[in-house]
Amino acid sequence: MADPARNSLPLPDYDHLPIGGLQSRIRSLGADEVEELLAYERSHADRRPATEVLGSRLEQLRSGAEPSSGDPGAVRPEQGRGRTGSPVTPATSPQPSSPPPHGTPDQRGKPKGDRT
């Protein structure tokens, strides 16, 4: 059953945000919004790293810090359209080789075959 409080949070999809992205995403929020997230976090998952980040930001805002520009709904870095897959290609992989025989660690292995 979905929690109705989740739908009204200042950050969309808050429950699925990684802790690393939380600090930058809350910079655009005001003190009331950060308080709301902190209360939600404490009553649900109560993740210590998340409560520390939210609590620290709340203290900054109460000490006179201003919310910075940004969009809390912006595409998250973990959902970006960067390169996917392995950067390794046949052109960048090393020549295959066998491990050295036992008892002679200074002897180089022999190539496994022709790579052309």
C-alpha positions in Angstrom: 0.0 0.0 0.0 1.4 3.4 -1.0 2.1 6.0 1.6 0.1 9.2 0.8 2.9 11.3 2.5 5.4 10.0 -0.1 3.4 11.7 -3.0 3.6 15.2 -1.3 7.3 15.2 -0.6 9.4 18.2 -1.9 11.7 15.8 -3.8 10.0 13.5 -6.3 10.8 9.8 -5.8 12.7 10.6 -2.6 12.6 7.0 -1.4 14.7 5.9 -4.4 17.4 8.6 -4.2 20.9 7.4 -3.4 22.4 9.1 -0.4 25.2 10.6 -2.6 22.7 12.5 -4.7 20.7 13.7 -1.8 23.1 16.5 -0.6 23.1 18.2 -4.0 19.3 17.8 -4.6 18.3 19.4 -1.3 20.3 22.6 -1.9 17.4 24.2 -3.7 14.9 23.5 -0.8 13.9 25.8 2.0 14.0 25.0 5.7 10.3 23.9 5.8 10.9 21.5 2.9 14.0 20.1 4.5 12.2 19.7 7.8 9.4 17.8 6.0 12.0 15.4 4.4 13.7 14.9 7.7 10.5 14.1 9.5 9.6 11.7 6.7 13.0 10.0 6.8 12.9 9.6 10.6 9.4 8.0 10.5 10.2 5.7 7.6 13.7 4.3 6.8 15.6 6.4 9.4 18.8 6.0 7.5 21.6 7.6 9.5 23.5 9.1 6.6 20.3 10.6 5.2 19.3 12.1 8.6 22.8 13.6 9.0 22.7 15.2 5.6 19.2 16.6 6.1 20.0 17.7 9.6 23.2 19.5 8.6 21.4 21.3 5.7 18.6 22.3 8.1 21.2 23.8 10.5 22.8 25.7 7.6 19.5 27.1 6.5 18.6 28.2 10.1 22.0 29.9 10.4 21.3 32.1 7.4 22.2 30.0 4.4 20.0 30.6 1.3 18.6 27.9 -1.0 20.7 27.8 -4.1 19.4 27.5 -7.6 18.6 24.1 -8.9 15.7 21.8 -9.7 14.8 19.1 -7.3 13.1 17.3 -10.1 16.0 17.4 -12.5 17.3 14.2 -14.0 19.4 12.4 -11.5 23.0 11.7 -12.4 22.4 7.9 -12.0 19.7 8.2 -14.7 21.8 10.3 -17.1 22.3 9.4 -20.8 26.0 8.7 -20.5 27.8 5.8 -22.1 26.6 2.4 -21.1 28.3 -0.9 -21.3 32.0 -1.7 -21.0 34.6 0.6 -22.5 36.8 -2.4 -23.2 36.9 -3.4 -26.9 39.0 -6.0 -28.8 41.3 -3.1 -29.8 41.9 -2.0 -26.2 42.2 -5.4 -24.6 45.7 -6.9 -23.8 47.2 -9.9 -25.6 46.0 -13.1 -23.9 48.7 -15.0 -22.1 49.0 -18.1 -19.9 50.0 -17.7 -16.3 53.6 -18.7 -15.5 54.2 -22.3 -14.6 54.2 -23.1 -10.9 57.6 -22.7 -9.2 59.0 -20.2 -11.7 57.3 -16.8 -11.0 59.9 -14.8 -13.0 59.1 -16.8 -16.2 56.7 -15.0 -18.5 53.6 -16.8 -19.8 53.2 -17.9 -23.4 50.6 -16.3 -25.7 47.4 -18.3 -26.1 47.1 -17.8 -29.8 47.1 -15.5 -32.8 44.8 -12.5 -32.3 44.8 -11.2 -35.9 
